């Protein structure tokens, strides 16, 4: 059996295929990012999942694409964790940017973008993938992402800059305060995921002028930094994956239009397109 996994920092989607390419199962787990999760953590978490236990000796091939898996040492951190669980599997680990490119590719060169918990981009011509600028993660980068929007929301809340009706809804939704926020951001693990968790609140109020401006300006910043950096940007379709791009597509389209960027499509979950790409290009099926 074959497992295909697409992991952000928040969630990982898994699809199990039979050797003939038919889907046998799909499930989700927490996301695994080698910047924050060790091989030991990955192995221990997966071993505790009953669904995974049933597959440990049946899976023969794993294609894992994950946030943070951008260098060989980082890829190997995840791979070592998977090897401890799926004892008979051949395992390939690659970057989530590769998954974004594969899942949105339609036969023509593209710029593939991730705007979810974090953000990033690449140029993909169907053969090779190129990053023009690096992703700097949630402290220095991740423009327009869930963690970016979470930071904007929390800082405006703590600075008492939220509109009164928005502040009231925020307090009734989260029942939090400065001390709890500071502790989660500066002392607890996975601060990027914590911050991104507030993007849902921003999305809920995206039609309020206060948040419309923040979201739109975030998209402009992302596009200027991570799309217009490519020489091919003005003549190439730009596709997107990720929950922020999906749920705030209207403002993303407007930002693309205002910058004369050729907007393609948005996919919330790359895993379906990823499976289709593997069936066509990477997996030898058995009758």
N, C-alpha and C positions, 0 to 999 in steps of 0.2 A: 504494500500500500504506500501511497505518496501523500505527504503533508506539505501544504503550502501555507506559509504564515506571513502576515503583514502586520508589523508592530510599530505603533507610535509609542510615545512615552506614557500614554494613559492606558491604551487598550491594544490587545493583539487579537486579530481575527485569524482563525485557522480553518482550512478546508481540507478534508480528507478525501482522497480519490482512490478508487480501485485501479488496478493495473490497466484496465481498458478505458480509463478516463472518466468513468461515471462517478458522480459525487456520492460518497458514502455517508458523510457527516460534515457538519460545521459547528464551531463553537467559538467562544471568546474567552480570553483570560486577561489578566492585567498586562500592561505593556512592559517590555523589557528593554532597557537602555543601558549599554555597558558603561556609560559615564556614571550611572547611579546604582546599577545592579551587578553584582559579581556572579561568576559562574556558579558558585555555591548557592547563592540566593535563587538563581534561575532553576537549578536542579531541585532544590528543596521545595520551592513553590509548586513546580509541575508534579513532583512526586505525590504531593498531597491532594491532587485533583483526581477524583475517581475516574473521570472520563479519559484522562491521560493514562492512568494505570492500565486500563484495558488495551491500550494501543502500544504499550512500551516495546513489545517484542514483535509486533505485526508490521510496524512501519519500516520500510526499506530505504526510503529516500525522503529527505526534508529540504525544502527550499525556504529559507528564513530571510526575510527582509526587515531591517529594523532601524529605528531612529538611533543615531549615534554610531552605527556600524560602518564607519567611514575609513578606518585603517585596519591593517591586518591584526595588530594586537587587540583592537576593540572587537573585531569580528571573532577572533579566537576566544575572547572572553565568553561570548554568547555560545559559540560552538562547543566549548568545553562543558558548559552547563547542559546543553542538549544531549551531548554524548553520554552523560551520566544517567540520562533518563531513557533515551531511545537507543538501546544497546546494540541493535543490529542495523542501524540506519547509516547510510552515507549522507553527510550533511553539508550543505552549501549555505553560507551566510553572506549577505550583502546589504548594502545601504538601502534605507527606505526611499531614497531618491531614485534608485534603480526601479523599485516597485512602482513609483509614481510614473516614471517614463514608460515602463512596460504596460501599465494598466490604461494609459490614455493614448498610446500609440495607435495610429490608424493607417500606417503605411507612408505617411509624409513626415518630413522633419518637423520637430516641435520644440517648444520650450515648456517643460513640465515643472509645475510648481506645487509645493506642499504648503498649505496654510491651515494648520490644525493646532495641536498643542504648541508646536514650534513652526518655523517656516524656513523654506529653502527653495532652490531652483536648479535646473540643469538644462542643457541643450542636448537633444537626442535625435540622431539622424536615422535610427533603425539599426545601426551597427555599433557606434561608439557614443559614449556619454561624456559631456564636458561641463564642469563647473567653472564659471568665470570669476566668481567671488566666493569666499567661504561662508558657511553658516557659523554664527558666533554664539549660538545658544541663548538662553533666556536672559542672561545678565547683560551681555553686550549686543545681542541681536534679536532674532526671532520677531522681526517687524510684522505687524498686523496679526500675529498669532493669538491663540488663546491666552498664553502667558503674558503677552504684551497687553492685551485688553484687560486682563486681570490686574496687572500692575496699574494701568490707568484708572480703573474703577477704584481700587483700594487706596491709591494715593489721593484721588479727589475726595473720597469719603473721609479719610483721615485729616485732610486739609479743610474739611467742612465746605467743599465747593460743589457738592451734589445739589441739584434742585431739590427742594423740600419734599416733594411728592416721591421722588426717586429715593431719597434718603430714608423716608419712612418705609418704603417697600423693601429696601435693602436690609434694614434693621429687623423687620418682621420676618424676612426670609432666612437670614443667617445668624441673628442673635450673637454677634461677635463684637469685639472691641479692639483697641489698639494693641494691647498686650498679647492677645491671642494671635492677631495678624502678624505682629513682629516675630513672635516665637515660631510660627509656621514658616515664615519666609526665611528667617536667618538661622534658626536652630534645628529645625526638623528636616528629615530627608525628603527628596522629591518636591522641592519648592516649586519647580516649574509646573508640575501636575496640580499642585495646590492652587497656584495662580490661575492656571487655565480653567480650573473648575468654576471660576466666576464669569467666564465668557458666556455661559448660558444666560446669566442675568443681563449682560450687555445685549445679547441677541434679543431677549424678550422686550427690551426697551429701545431697539435700534431705530424705531421711527420717531423717537423723541429727539428733538434738535440737538440736545446736549450730546447724546451718544452717536447720532448720525455723523456729526462733525469728527468725533474721535475715531470712529470706524473708517470713515472715508479718508481721513488724513493718514491713518495707519496703512490702508491699502496703497495710497499714493507713495508713501515712504517705501513700502515693500517693492512696488513696481519699479520705482526709480533706482532702487538699490540692487534688486535681484532679477530684473527683467531687462531694463534698458541698458544694462551693462553688456549684453550680448550684441555683437555686431549684426547678428541676424534678426534682432528684435522687431524691427519695423516690417519685415517681410515674412514672418513666421507665426503660425498660430500658437497661442499660449493657452495651455490647458492646466487645470487645477484639480487637486485632490485635497481632502481634509474638511473637517466639520465646520470651521469658521468660514472658509470659502463657500461651502454648501449652504449654510444657514443665512449668510449675509451676501448672497450672490448679486442681488440688485445693486448694492453699493459697490461691489467689486466690478461689475460690468460698467458702471458709471465711471469709475476711476480709470479703467482700461480705455474707455471711449475718450475721456478727457486727455489722455496721454497718447492717443492714436495707436493703441496696442490692439492687435487682432485677437479678440477674445474667442476662445474655442468652446470648451465645455468644462463643467465641474462635476466631479465624482465624489460623493461623500465617503464611500468605502472602496479603496482600490482593489480589494481582494478578488472581486468578480472579474474585473478586467485582467488581473494578474493570472488567474486560473486560465482564462481564455488564451492569453499569450503563451503560457507554458504548454498548453495542449497543442498549440500550433507550432511552436518554435523550439521547445526545450525537452519535451518528454517523448520517449519512444513507447507507444502504446502497444499492449498485447491484446490479441483478439480474445 
